[in-house]
Amino acid sequence: MSTPLTRGFSTTSRAAIKFGGKVGLNDIVAQNPGNGEKLKSAVVDMAETLEKIYPKIVEGQIQGAKAHTSSKDPNETQKVITVGFYSVSGTRMLSGHAREDGNFSHWLSRAGRTGSK
């Protein structure tokens, strides 16, 4: 006889950021043999950290599964995965670059700087 699993109710719990768009987390693993798992973990860690700092973000959209040279930061020495972060209304609030070593950088969009939506 099996018993159903239950989850306790908490008013402070919040769902983790969902990843939407055309590219998923498993695509990162598939497109980056040898370091895909590290990049995937870096993206998830970045999303979890940014969610705590910017509670208005609810969705991340991975801009491309293949690690690439940053076009935003010419001083970047590592290849990155770019993720856009969006509010519940679909407004892009910020973007971030996740690196294989687990570090990340981020910058606010215009909407993120003004705190709108």
Biopython code that builds the backbone (N, CA, C, O; Angstrom):
import numpy as np
from Bio.PDB.StructureBuilder import StructureBuilder

atoms = [
    (1, "MET", "N", (0.844, -1.170, 0.000)),
    (1, "MET", "CA", (0.000, 0.000, 0.000)),
    (1, "MET", "C", (0.894, 1.239, 0.000)),
    (1, "MET", "O", (1.798, 1.362, 0.826)),
    (2, "SER", "N", (0.642, 2.121, -0.900)),
    (2, "SER", "CA", (1.446, 3.340, -0.966)),
    (2, "SER", "C", (0.672, 4.506, -0.377)),
    (2, "SER", "O", (-0.558, 4.540, -0.402)),
    (3, "THR", "N", (1.411, 5.442, 0.141)),
    (3, "THR", "CA", (0.785, 6.648, 0.682)),
    (3, "THR", "C", (1.200, 7.829, -0.165)),
    (3, "THR", "O", (2.340, 7.896, -0.623)),
    (4, "PRO", "N", (0.293, 8.757, -0.378)),
    (4, "PRO", "CA", (0.644, 9.915, -1.212)),
    (4, "PRO", "C", (1.651, 10.812, -0.501)),
    (4, "PRO", "O", (1.620, 10.963, 0.721)),
    (5, "LEU", "N", (2.528, 11.392, -1.277)),
    (5, "LEU", "CA", (3.488, 12.343, -0.730)),
    (5, "LEU", "C", (2.796, 13.677, -0.533)),
    (5, "LEU", "O", (1.992, 14.101, -1.364)),
    (6, "THR", "N", (3.106, 14.328, 0.557)),
    (6, "THR", "CA", (2.529, 15.644, 0.805)),
    (6, "THR", "C", (3.634, 16.636, 1.059)),
    (6, "THR", "O", (4.720, 16.280, 1.516)),
    (7, "ARG", "N", (3.345, 17.873, 0.759)),
    (7, "ARG", "CA", (4.295, 18.951, 0.985)),
    (7, "ARG", "C", (3.645, 19.927, 1.949)),
    (7, "ARG", "O", (2.498, 20.332, 1.762)),
    (8, "GLY", "N", (4.379, 20.295, 2.968)),
    (8, "GLY", "CA", (3.856, 21.236, 3.943)),
    (8, "GLY", "C", (3.614, 22.598, 3.328)),
    (8, "GLY", "O", (4.342, 23.021, 2.430)),
    (9, "PHE", "N", (2.592, 23.285, 3.811)),
    (9, "PHE", "CA", (2.270, 24.619, 3.319)),
    (9, "PHE", "C", (3.175, 25.639, 3.985)),
    (9, "PHE", "O", (3.387, 25.592, 5.197)),
    (10, "SER", "N", (3.702, 26.548, 3.206)),
    (10, "SER", "CA", (4.539, 27.614, 3.742)),
    (10, "SER", "C", (4.230, 28.893, 2.985)),
    (10, "SER", "O", (4.182, 28.903, 1.755)),
    (11, "THR", "N", (4.024, 29.960, 3.718)),
    (11, "THR", "CA", (3.747, 31.238, 3.057)),
    (11, "THR", "C", (5.021, 31.882, 2.540)),
    (11, "THR", "O", (4.960, 32.841, 1.771)),
    (12, "THR", "N", (6.177, 31.368, 2.951)),
    (12, "THR", "CA", (7.435, 31.957, 2.502)),
    (12, "THR", "C", (8.047, 31.201, 1.332)),
    (12, "THR", "O", (9.000, 31.689, 0.724)),
    (13, "SER", "N", (7.529, 30.031, 1.003)),
    (13, "SER", "CA", (8.115, 29.283, -0.099)),
    (13, "SER", "C", (7.724, 29.919, -1.424)),
    (13, "SER", "O", (6.655, 30.514, -1.564)),
    (14, "ARG", "N", (8.612, 29.777, -2.377)),
    (14, "ARG", "CA", (8.374, 30.355, -3.688)),
    (14, "ARG", "C", (8.913, 29.397, -4.735)),
    (14, "ARG", "O", (9.958, 28.776, -4.540)),
    (15, "ALA", "N", (8.216, 29.282, -5.819)),
    (15, "ALA", "CA", (8.672, 28.414, -6.895)),
    (15, "ALA", "C", (9.959, 28.967, -7.486)),
    (15, "ALA", "O", (10.144, 30.180, -7.580)),
    (16, "ALA", "N", (10.838, 28.070, -7.880)),
    (16, "ALA", "CA", (12.082, 28.489, -8.513)),
    (16, "ALA", "C", (11.778, 29.099, -9.875)),
    (16, "ALA", "O", (10.724, 28.859, -10.463)),
    (17, "ILE", "N", (12.714, 29.882, -10.354)),
    (17, "ILE", "CA", (12.563, 30.478, -11.680)),
    (17, "ILE", "C", (12.377, 29.369, -12.710)),
    (17, "ILE", "O", (13.093, 28.367, -12.698)),
    (18, "LYS", "N", (11.425, 29.559, -13.582)),
    (18, "LYS", "CA", (11.191, 28.624, -14.673)),
    (18, "LYS", "C", (12.018, 29.082, -15.862)),
    (18, "LYS", "O", (12.226, 30.277, -16.073)),
    (19, "PHE", "N", (12.484, 28.112, -16.633)),
    (19, "PHE", "CA", (13.209, 28.433, -17.854)),
    (19, "PHE", "C", (12.274, 28.204, -19.026)),
    (19, "PHE", "O", (11.806, 27.088, -19.251)),
    (20, "GLY", "N", (12.004, 29.269, -19.775)),
    (20, "GLY", "CA", (11.125, 29.203, -20.930)),
    (20, "GLY", "C", (11.915, 29.467, -22.196)),
    (20, "GLY", "O", (13.143, 29.534, -22.167)),
    (21, "GLY", "N", (11.234, 29.613, -23.271)),
    (21, "GLY", "CA", (11.886, 29.891, -24.546)),
    (21, "GLY", "C", (12.244, 28.617, -25.280)),
    (21, "GLY", "O", (11.807, 27.526, -24.913)),
    (22, "LYS", "N", (13.035, 28.766, -26.311)),
    (22, "LYS", "CA", (13.367, 27.653, -27.198)),
    (22, "LYS", "C", (14.496, 26.777, -26.677)),
    (22, "LYS", "O", (14.614, 25.622, -27.085)),
    (23, "VAL", "N", (15.330, 27.304, -25.781)),
    (23, "VAL", "CA", (16.507, 26.583, -25.304)),
    (23, "VAL", "C", (16.297, 26.167, -23.854)),
    (23, "VAL", "O", (15.951, 26.993, -23.009)),
    (24, "GLY", "N", (16.506, 24.882, -23.571)),
    (24, "GLY", "CA", (16.358, 24.369, -22.214)),
    (24, "GLY", "C", (17.705, 24.065, -21.580)),
    (24, "GLY", "O", (18.744, 24.117, -22.237)),
    (25, "LEU", "N", (17.668, 23.747, -20.297)),
    (25, "LEU", "CA", (18.899, 23.442, -19.570)),
    (25, "LEU", "C", (19.622, 22.231, -20.149)),
    (25, "LEU", "O", (20.852, 22.216, -20.203)),
    (26, "ASN", "N", (18.879, 21.219, -20.580)),
    (26, "ASN", "CA", (19.518, 20.029, -21.144)),
    (26, "ASN", "C", (20.185, 20.314, -22.483)),
    (26, "ASN", "O", (21.107, 19.600, -22.877)),
    (27, "ASP", "N", (19.733, 21.348, -23.186)),
    (27, "ASP", "CA", (20.390, 21.748, -24.434)),
    (27, "ASP", "C", (21.811, 22.240, -24.159)),
    (27, "ASP", "O", (22.709, 22.040, -24.977)),
    (28, "ILE", "N", (22.011, 22.881, -23.014)),
    (28, "ILE", "CA", (23.353, 23.350, -22.641)),
    (28, "ILE", "C", (24.289, 22.159, -22.511)),
    (28, "ILE", "O", (25.418, 22.195, -22.998)),
    (29, "VAL", "N", (23.819, 21.100, -21.853)),
    (29, "VAL", "CA", (24.633, 19.895, -21.677)),
    (29, "VAL", "C", (24.966, 19.287, -23.036)),
    (29, "VAL", "O", (26.113, 18.915, -23.287)),
    (30, "ALA", "N", (23.974, 19.185, -23.909)),
    (30, "ALA", "CA", (24.168, 18.563, -25.220)),
    (30, "ALA", "C", (25.107, 19.362, -26.118)),
    (30, "ALA", "O", (25.879, 18.775, -26.876)),
    (31, "GLN", "N", (25.054, 20.688, -26.045)),
    (31, "GLN", "CA", (25.836, 21.539, -26.940)),
    (31, "GLN", "C", (27.253, 21.827, -26.447)),
    (31, "GLN", "O", (28.056, 22.408, -27.177)),
    (32, "ASN", "N", (27.565, 21.424, -25.218)),
    (32, "ASN", "CA", (28.879, 21.724, -24.648)),
    (32, "ASN", "C", (29.497, 20.466, -24.053)),
    (32, "ASN", "O", (29.615, 20.349, -22.833)),
    (33, "PRO", "N", (29.896, 19.513, -24.920)),
    (33, "PRO", "CA", (30.452, 18.264, -24.410)),
    (33, "PRO", "C", (31.681, 18.530, -23.538)),
    (33, "PRO", "O", (32.545, 19.340, -23.876)),
    (34, "GLY", "N", (31.729, 17.829, -22.414)),
    (34, "GLY", "CA", (32.871, 17.980, -21.517)),
    (34, "GLY", "C", (32.657, 18.989, -20.412)),
    (34, "GLY", "O", (33.149, 18.797, -19.300)),
    (35, "ASN", "N", (31.935, 20.061, -20.690)),
    (35, "ASN", "CA", (31.703, 21.062, -19.641)),
    (35, "ASN", "C", (30.239, 21.489, -19.549)),
    (35, "ASN", "O", (29.919, 22.458, -18.860)),
    (36, "GLY", "N", (29.362, 20.782, -20.229)),
    (36, "GLY", "CA", (27.948, 21.138, -20.244)),
    (36, "GLY", "C", (27.281, 21.080, -18.881)),
    (36, "GLY", "O", (26.470, 21.945, -18.553)),
    (37, "GLU", "N", (27.614, 20.067, -18.080)),
    (37, "GLU", "CA", (27.011, 19.954, -16.745)),
    (37, "GLU", "C", (27.431, 21.122, -15.856)),
    (37, "GLU", "O", (26.623, 21.652, -15.094)),
    (38, "LYS", "N", (28.702, 21.519, -15.958)),
    (38, "LYS", "CA", (29.176, 22.665, -15.163)),
    (38, "LYS", "C", (28.470, 23.949, -15.591)),
    (38, "LYS", "O", (28.087, 24.761, -14.749)),
    (39, "LEU", "N", (28.301, 24.128, -16.886)),
    (39, "LEU", "CA", (27.606, 25.320, -17.383)),
    (39, "LEU", "C", (26.142, 25.321, -16.964)),
    (39, "LEU", "O", (25.605, 26.357, -16.573)),
    (40, "LYS", "N", (25.501, 24.166, -17.044)),
    (40, "LYS", "CA", (24.104, 24.049, -16.617)),
    (40, "LYS", "C", (23.982, 24.417, -15.140)),
    (40, "LYS", "O", (23.092, 25.179, -14.762)),
    (41, "SER", "N", (24.868, 23.880, -14.309)),
    (41, "SER", "CA", (24.846, 24.201, -12.875)),
    (41, "SER", "C", (25.076, 25.683, -12.637)),
    (41, "SER", "O", (24.449, 26.281, -11.763)),
    (42, "ALA", "N", (25.971, 26.276, -13.412)),
    (42, "ALA", "CA", (26.251, 27.709, -13.268)),
    (42, "ALA", "C", (25.017, 28.541, -13.609)),
    (42, "ALA", "O", (24.743, 29.541, -12.945)),
    (43, "VAL", "N", (24.275, 28.138, -14.634)),
    (43, "VAL", "CA", (23.052, 28.856, -15.020)),
    (43, "VAL", "C", (22.005, 28.741, -13.916)),
    (43, "VAL", "O", (21.371, 29.734, -13.558)),
    (44, "VAL", "N", (21.821, 27.545, -13.376)),
    (44, "VAL", "CA", (20.836, 27.342, -12.307)),
    (44, "VAL", "C", (21.230, 28.139, -11.066)),
    (44, "VAL", "O", (20.386, 28.794, -10.454)),
    (45, "ASP", "N", (22.513, 28.084, -10.691)),
    (45, "ASP", "CA", (22.985, 28.836, -9.520)),
    (45, "ASP", "C", (22.796, 30.335, -9.718)),
    (45, "ASP", "O", (22.379, 31.039, -8.798)),
    (46, "MET", "N", (23.101, 30.824, -10.918)),
    (46, "MET", "CA", (22.911, 32.244, -11.212)),
    (46, "MET", "C", (21.441, 32.616, -11.052)),
    (46, "MET", "O", (21.121, 33.630, -10.431)),
    (47, "ALA", "N", (20.549, 31.806, -11.607)),
    (47, "ALA", "CA", (19.113, 32.091, -11.526)),
    (47, "ALA", "C", (18.639, 32.113, -10.076)),
    (47, "ALA", "O", (17.874, 32.995, -9.686)),
    (48, "GLU", "N", (19.087, 31.154, -9.282)),
    (48, "GLU", "CA", (18.677, 31.101, -7.876)),
    (48, "GLU", "C", (19.176, 32.314, -7.106)),
    (48, "GLU", "O", (18.449, 32.867, -6.281)),
    (49, "THR", "N", (20.400, 32.730, -7.366)),
    (49, "THR", "CA", (20.962, 33.899, -6.686)),
    (49, "THR", "C", (20.240, 35.175, -7.097)),
    (49, "THR", "O", (19.875, 35.986, -6.246)),
    (50, "LEU", "N", (20.033, 35.354, -8.397)),
    (50, "LEU", "CA", (19.375, 36.570, -8.881)),
    (50, "LEU", "C", (17.919, 36.644, -8.439)),
    (50, "LEU", "O", (17.386, 37.733, -8.226)),
    (51, "GLU", "N", (17.279, 35.491, -8.301)),
    (51, "GLU", "CA", (15.890, 35.464, -7.838)),
    (51, "GLU", "C", (15.783, 36.039, -6.421)),
    (51, "GLU", "O", (14.802, 36.703, -6.087)),
    (52, "LYS", "N", (16.786, 35.784, -5.604)),
    (52, "LYS", "CA", (16.787, 36.318, -4.234)),
    (52, "LYS", "C", (17.017, 37.828, -4.223)),
    (52, "LYS", "O", (16.441, 38.544, -3.405)),
    (53, "ILE", "N", (17.856, 38.301, -5.130)),
    (53, "ILE", "CA", (18.174, 39.732, -5.190)),
    (53, "ILE", "C", (17.044, 40.516, -5.853)),
    (53, "ILE", "O", (16.701, 41.615, -5.416)),
    (54, "TYR", "N", (16.473, 39.946, -6.906)),
    (54, "TYR", "CA", (15.431, 40.610, -7.694)),
    (54, "TYR", "C", (14.163, 39.751, -7.678)),
    (54, "TYR", "O", (13.939, 38.976, -8.607)),
    (55, "PRO", "N", (13.340, 39.873, -6.649)),
    (55, "PRO", "CA", (12.179, 38.989, -6.519)),
    (55, "PRO", "C", (11.127, 39.145, -7.618)),
    (55, "PRO", "O", (10.226, 38.313, -7.719)),
    (56, "LYS", "N", (11.220, 40.183, -8.437)),
    (56, "LYS", "CA", (10.240, 40.363, -9.520)),
    (56, "LYS", "C", (10.482, 39.417, -10.694)),
    (56, "LYS", "O", (9.587, 39.225, -11.518)),
    (57, "ILE", "N", (11.668, 38.824, -10.789)),
    (57, "ILE", "CA", (11.915, 37.940, -11.924)),
    (57, "ILE", "C", (11.289, 36.570, -11.666)),
    (57, "ILE", "O", (11.389, 36.020, -10.569)),
    (58, "VAL", "N", (10.645, 36.037, -12.693)),
    (58, "VAL", "CA", (9.957, 34.755, -12.574)),
    (58, "VAL", "C", (10.361, 33.760, -13.663)),
    (58, "VAL", "O", (10.072, 32.569, -13.551)),
    (59, "GLU", "N", (11.023, 34.239, -14.707)),
    (59, "GLU", "CA", (11.388, 33.355, -15.811)),
    (59, "GLU", "C", (12.755, 33.721, -16.351)),
    (59, "GLU", "O", (13.120, 34.894, -16.435)),
    (60, "GLY", "N", (13.509, 32.682, -16.718)),
    (60, "GLY", "CA", (14.774, 32.865, -17.403)),
    (60, "GLY", "C", (14.668, 32.296, -18.804)),
    (60, "GLY", "O", (14.095, 31.225, -19.001)),
    (61, "GLN", "N", (15.214, 33.003, -19.774)),
    (61, "GLN", "CA", (15.257, 32.495, -21.140)),
    (61, "GLN", "C", (16.712, 32.425, -21.568)),
    (61, "GLN", "O", (17.397, 33.442, -21.682)),
    (62, "ILE", "N", (17.166, 31.205, -21.802)),
    (62, "ILE", "CA", (18.538, 30.969, -22.224)),
    (62, "ILE", "C", (18.647, 31.403, -23.679)),
    (62, "ILE", "O", (17.869, 30.964, -24.526)),
    (63, "GLN", "N", (19.618, 32.268, -23.962)),
    (63, "GLN", "CA", (19.713, 32.881, -25.293)),
    (63, "GLN", "C", (20.405, 31.998, -26.320)),
    (63, "GLN", "O", (20.298, 32.248, -27.521)),
    (64, "GLY", "N", (21.104, 30.986, -25.873)),
    (64, "GLY", "CA", (21.766, 30.054, -26.776)),
    (64, "GLY", "C", (22.426, 28.964, -25.960)),
    (64, "GLY", "O", (23.022, 29.248, -24.921)),
    (65, "ALA", "N", (22.333, 27.722, -26.408)),
    (65, "ALA", "CA", (22.840, 26.598, -25.624)),
    (65, "ALA", "C", (24.355, 26.480, -25.676)),
    (65, "ALA", "O", (24.966, 25.954, -24.745)),
    (66, "LYS", "N", (24.961, 26.956, -26.739)),
    (66, "LYS", "CA", (26.409, 26.829, -26.915)),
    (66, "LYS", "C", (27.124, 27.978, -26.216)),
    (66, "LYS", "O", (26.807, 29.146, -26.438)),
    (67, "ALA", "N", (28.097, 27.633, -25.366)),
    (67, "ALA", "CA", (28.900, 28.671, -24.718)),
    (67, "ALA", "C", (29.589, 29.492, -25.802)),
    (67, "ALA", "O", (30.076, 28.950, -26.793)),
    (68, "HIS", "N", (29.623, 30.813, -25.597)),
    (68, "HIS", "CA", (30.112, 31.713, -26.640)),
    (68, "HIS", "C", (30.925, 32.849, -26.030)),
    (68, "HIS", "O", (30.880, 33.087, -24.823)),
    (69, "THR", "N", (31.656, 33.534, -26.873)),
    (69, "THR", "CA", (32.386, 34.726, -26.459)),
    (69, "THR", "C", (31.389, 35.860, -26.288)),
    (69, "THR", "O", (30.514, 36.059, -27.130)),
    (70, "SER", "N", (31.522, 36.597, -25.205)),
    (70, "SER", "CA", (30.588, 37.682, -24.912)),
    (70, "SER", "C", (30.729, 38.822, -25.911)),
    (70, "SER", "O", (31.836, 39.272, -26.206)),
    (71, "SER", "N", (29.601, 39.278, -26.423)),
    (71, "SER", "CA", (29.614, 40.473, -27.271)),
    (71, "SER", "C", (29.400, 41.726, -26.422)),
    (71, "SER", "O", (29.666, 42.837, -26.880)),
    (72, "LYS", "N", (28.921, 41.554, -25.187)),
    (72, "LYS", "CA", (28.669, 42.681, -24.281)),
    (72, "LYS", "C", (29.924, 43.117, -23.534)),
    (72, "LYS", "O", (30.092, 44.297, -23.226)),
    (73, "ASP", "N", (30.802, 42.161, -23.245)),
    (73, "ASP", "CA", (31.973, 42.450, -22.423)),
    (73, "ASP", "C", (33.244, 42.012, -23.146)),
    (73, "ASP", "O", (33.592, 40.831, -23.114)),
    (74, "PRO", "N", (33.940, 42.943, -23.795)),
    (74, "PRO", "CA", (35.149, 42.580, -24.532)),
    (74, "PRO", "C", (36.289, 42.107, -23.633)),
    (74, "PRO", "O", (37.246, 41.506, -24.121)),
    (75, "ASN", "N", (36.202, 42.366, -22.330)),
    (75, "ASN", "CA", (37.239, 41.927, -21.392)),
    (75, "ASN", "C", (36.985, 40.525, -20.848)),
    (75, "ASN", "O", (37.802, 39.992, -20.096)),
    (76, "GLU", "N", (35.877, 39.940, -21.217)),
    (76, "GLU", "CA", (35.531, 38.593, -20.746)),
    (76, "GLU", "C", (36.525, 37.587, -21.304)),
    (76, "GLU", "O", (36.780, 37.559, -22.508)),
    (77, "THR", "N", (37.088, 36.757, -20.423)),
    (77, "THR", "CA", (38.099, 35.793, -20.846)),
    (77, "THR", "C", (37.539, 34.384, -21.029)),
    (77, "THR", "O", (38.190, 33.534, -21.635)),
    (78, "GLN", "N", (36.344, 34.133, -20.513)),
    (78, "GLN", "CA", (35.743, 32.808, -20.623)),
    (78, "GLN", "C", (34.534, 32.844, -21.555)),
    (78, "GLN", "O", (33.931, 33.891, -21.790)),
    (79, "LYS", "N", (34.207, 31.678, -22.070)),
    (79, "LYS", "CA", (32.963, 31.578, -22.834)),
    (79, "LYS", "C", (31.799, 31.549, -21.848)),
    (79, "LYS", "O", (31.939, 31.067, -20.724)),
    (80, "VAL", "N", (30.657, 32.065, -22.277)),
    (80, "VAL", "CA", (29.522, 32.262, -21.377)),
    (80, "VAL", "C", (28.229, 31.711, -21.977)),
    (80, "VAL", "O", (28.127, 31.474, -23.181)),
    (81, "ILE", "N", (27.255, 31.517, -21.105)),
    (81, "ILE", "CA", (25.872, 31.255, -21.494)),
    (81, "ILE", "C", (25.091, 32.491, -21.075)),
    (81, "ILE", "O", (25.155, 32.893, -19.914)),
    (82, "THR", "N", (24.359, 33.098, -21.996)),
    (82, "THR", "CA", (23.588, 34.310, -21.709)),
    (82, "THR", "C", (22.144, 33.936, -21.395)),
    (82, "THR", "O", (21.526, 33.138, -22.100)),
    (83, "VAL", "N", (21.619, 34.528, -20.325)),
    (83, "VAL", "CA", (20.236, 34.288, -19.912)),
    (83, "VAL", "C", (19.555, 35.635, -19.687)),
    (83, "VAL", "O", (20.100, 36.505, -19.008)),
    (84, "GLY", "N", (18.370, 35.804, -20.253)),
    (84, "GLY", "CA", (17.536, 36.973, -19.978)),
    (84, "GLY", "C", (16.536, 36.605, -18.898)),
    (84, "GLY", "O", (15.991, 35.501, -18.901)),
    (85, "PHE", "N", (16.292, 37.521, -17.978)),
    (85, "PHE", "CA", (15.360, 37.274, -16.877)),
    (85, "PHE", "C", (14.180, 38.229, -16.994)),
    (85, "PHE", "O", (14.357, 39.428, -17.208)),
    (86, "TYR", "N", (12.967, 37.681, -16.849)),
    (86, "TYR", "CA", (11.729, 38.401, -17.134)),
    (86, "TYR", "C", (10.788, 38.433, -15.933)),
    (86, "TYR", "O", (10.797, 37.540, -15.085)),
    (87, "SER", "N", (9.978, 39.487, -15.886)),
    (87, "SER", "CA", (8.947, 39.627, -14.856)),
    (87, "SER", "C", (7.713, 38.827, -15.267)),
    (87, "SER", "O", (7.655, 38.275, -16.365)),
    (88, "VAL", "N", (6.741, 38.774, -14.381)),
    (88, "VAL", "CA", (5.499, 38.055, -14.653)),
    (88, "VAL", "C", (4.759, 38.648, -15.855)),
    (88, "VAL", "O", (4.023, 37.937, -16.539)),
    (89, "SER", "N", (4.947, 39.935, -16.115)),
    (89, "SER", "CA", (4.287, 40.570, -17.262)),
    (89, "SER", "C", (5.061, 40.379, -18.566)),
    (89, "SER", "O", (4.624, 40.847, -19.618)),
    (90, "GLY", "N", (6.211, 39.692, -18.507)),
    (90, "GLY", "CA", (6.996, 39.440, -19.711)),
    (90, "GLY", "C", (8.028, 40.500, -20.022)),
    (90, "GLY", "O", (8.628, 40.479, -21.097)),
    (91, "THR", "N", (8.247, 41.428, -19.105)),
    (91, "THR", "CA", (9.237, 42.485, -19.302)),
    (91, "THR", "C", (10.619, 41.968, -18.919)),
    (91, "THR", "O", (10.806, 41.387, -17.850)),
    (92, "ARG", "N", (11.586, 42.191, -19.813)),
    (92, "ARG", "CA", (12.960, 41.794, -19.504)),
    (92, "ARG", "C", (13.497, 42.732, -18.428)),
    (92, "ARG", "O", (13.547, 43.947, -18.620)),
    (93, "MET", "N", (13.898, 42.159, -17.299)),
    (93, "MET", "CA", (14.380, 42.942, -16.167)),
    (93, "MET", "C", (15.908, 43.011, -16.120)),
    (93, "MET", "O", (16.476, 44.040, -15.753)),
    (94, "LEU", "N", (16.564, 41.921, -16.490)),
    (94, "LEU", "CA", (18.020, 41.885, -16.475)),
    (94, "LEU", "C", (18.514, 40.731, -17.318)),
    (94, "LEU", "O", (17.743, 39.867, -17.737)),
    (95, "SER", "N", (19.807, 40.733, -17.558)),
    (95, "SER", "CA", (20.466, 39.656, -18.289)),
    (95, "SER", "C", (21.689, 39.239, -17.502)),
    (95, "SER", "O", (22.215, 40.007, -16.697)),
    (96, "GLY", "N", (22.138, 38.017, -17.740)),
    (96, "GLY", "CA", (23.319, 37.535, -17.041)),
    (96, "GLY", "C", (24.154, 36.618, -17.905)),
    (96, "GLY", "O", (23.665, 36.001, -18.851)),
    (97, "HIS", "N", (25.432, 36.542, -17.553)),
    (97, "HIS", "CA", (26.370, 35.618, -18.181)),
    (97, "HIS", "C", (26.833, 34.621, -17.127)),
    (97, "HIS", "O", (27.384, 35.014, -16.099)),
    (98, "ALA", "N", (26.615, 33.348, -17.374)),
    (98, "ALA", "CA", (27.098, 32.287, -16.492)),
    (98, "ALA", "C", (28.352, 31.679, -17.111)),
    (98, "ALA", "O", (28.429, 31.478, -18.322)),
    (99, "ARG", "N", (29.331, 31.391, -16.256)),
    (99, "ARG", "CA", (30.601, 30.825, -16.702)),
    (99, "ARG", "C", (30.786, 29.424, -16.126)),
    (99, "ARG", "O", (30.203, 29.078, -15.099)),
    (100, "GLU", "N", (31.596, 28.638, -16.796)),
    (100, "GLU", "CA", (31.844, 27.262, -16.373)),
    (100, "GLU", "C", (32.386, 27.189, -14.946)),
    (100, "GLU", "O", (32.103, 26.228, -14.230)),
    (101, "ASP", "N", (33.156, 28.181, -14.527)),
    (101, "ASP", "CA", (33.749, 28.142, -13.182)),
    (101, "ASP", "C", (32.745, 28.479, -12.079)),
    (101, "ASP", "O", (33.103, 28.511, -10.902)),
    (102, "GLY", "N", (31.484, 28.729, -12.459)),
    (102, "GLY", "CA", (30.444, 29.007, -11.476)),
    (102, "GLY", "C", (30.202, 30.478, -11.219)),
    (102, "GLY", "O", (29.206, 30.838, -10.591)),
    (103, "ASN", "N", (31.087, 31.332, -11.688)),
    (103, "ASN", "CA", (30.889, 32.773, -11.521)),
    (103, "ASN", "C", (29.900, 33.284, -12.557)),
    (103, "ASN", "O", (29.672, 32.650, -13.587)),
    (104, "PHE", "N", (29.322, 34.429, -12.269)),
    (104, "PHE", "CA", (28.421, 35.046, -13.233)),
    (104, "PHE", "C", (28.470, 36.552, -13.074)),
    (104, "PHE", "O", (28.907, 37.074, -12.049)),
    (105, "SER", "N", (28.017, 37.233, -14.101)),
    (105, "SER", "CA", (27.851, 38.687, -14.048)),
    (105, "SER", "C", (26.455, 38.984, -14.571)),
    (105, "SER", "O", (25.873, 38.189, -15.309)),
    (106, "HIS", "N", (25.923, 40.139, -14.180)),
    (106, "HIS", "CA", (24.594, 40.502, -14.658)),
    (106, "HIS", "C", (24.492, 42.010, -14.775)),
    (106, "HIS", "O", (25.274, 42.750, -14.179)),
    (107, "TRP", "N", (23.516, 42.453, -15.552)),
    (107, "TRP", "CA", (23.264, 43.873, -15.729)),
    (107, "TRP", "C", (21.768, 44.064, -15.896)),
    (107, "TRP", "O", (21.081, 43.229, -16.484)),
    (108, "LEU", "N", (21.281, 45.166, -15.375)),
    (108, "LEU", "CA", (19.855, 45.475, -15.426)),
    (108, "LEU", "C", (19.477, 46.071, -16.773)),
    (108, "LEU", "O", (20.257, 46.809, -17.375)),
    (109, "SER", "N", (18.289, 45.752, -17.237)),
    (109, "SER", "CA", (17.736, 46.403, -18.421)),
    (109, "SER", "C", (17.166, 47.748, -17.990)),
    (109, "SER", "O", (17.184, 48.079, -16.804)),
    (110, "ARG", "N", (16.673, 48.508, -18.922)),
    (110, "ARG", "CA", (16.056, 49.791, -18.579)),
    (110, "ARG", "C", (14.896, 49.574, -17.607)),
    (110, "ARG", "O", (14.769, 50.298, -16.619)),
    (111, "ALA", "N", (14.060, 48.591, -17.882)),
    (111, "ALA", "CA", (12.921, 48.306, -16.993)),
    (111, "ALA", "C", (13.404, 47.868, -15.616)),
    (111, "ALA", "O", (12.790, 48.212, -14.607)),
    (112, "GLY", "N", (14.490, 47.116, -15.567)),
    (112, "GLY", "CA", (15.037, 46.679, -14.288)),
    (112, "GLY", "C", (15.607, 47.826, -13.479)),
    (112, "GLY", "O", (15.503, 47.839, -12.253)),
    (113, "ARG", "N", (16.212, 48.796, -14.164)),
    (113, "ARG", "CA", (16.783, 49.958, -13.463)),
    (113, "ARG", "C", (15.704, 50.854, -12.885)),
    (113, "ARG", "O", (15.887, 51.454, -11.826)),
    (114, "THR", "N", (14.580, 50.947, -13.580)),
    (114, "THR", "CA", (13.511, 51.820, -13.093)),
    (114, "THR", "C", (12.564, 51.092, -12.152)),
    (114, "THR", "O", (11.710, 51.714, -11.520)),
    (115, "GLY", "N", (12.714, 49.769, -12.060)),
    (115, "GLY", "CA", (11.865, 48.994, -11.166)),
    (115, "GLY", "C", (10.443, 48.836, -11.655)),
    (115, "GLY", "O", (9.550, 48.502, -10.877)),
    (116, "SER", "N", (10.223, 49.075, -12.944)),
    (116, "SER", "CA", (8.855, 48.984, -13.471)),
    (116, "SER", "C", (8.426, 47.539, -13.632)),
    (116, "SER", "O", (9.250, 46.628, -13.705)),
    (117, "LYS", "N", (7.132, 47.354, -13.686)),
    (117, "LYS", "CA", (6.461, 46.081, -13.928)),
    (117, "LYS", "C", (6.978, 45.039, -12.986)),
    (117, "LYS", "O", (6.535, 43.891, -13.032)),
]
sb = StructureBuilder()
sb.init_structure("model")
sb.init_model(0)
sb.init_chain("A")
sb.init_seg("    ")
for serial, (resi, resn, name, xyz) in enumerate(atoms, 1):
    if name == "N":
        sb.init_residue(resn, " ", resi, " ")
    sb.init_atom(name, np.array(xyz, "f"), 0.0, 1.0, " ", f" {name:<3s}", serial, name[0])
structure = sb.get_structure()
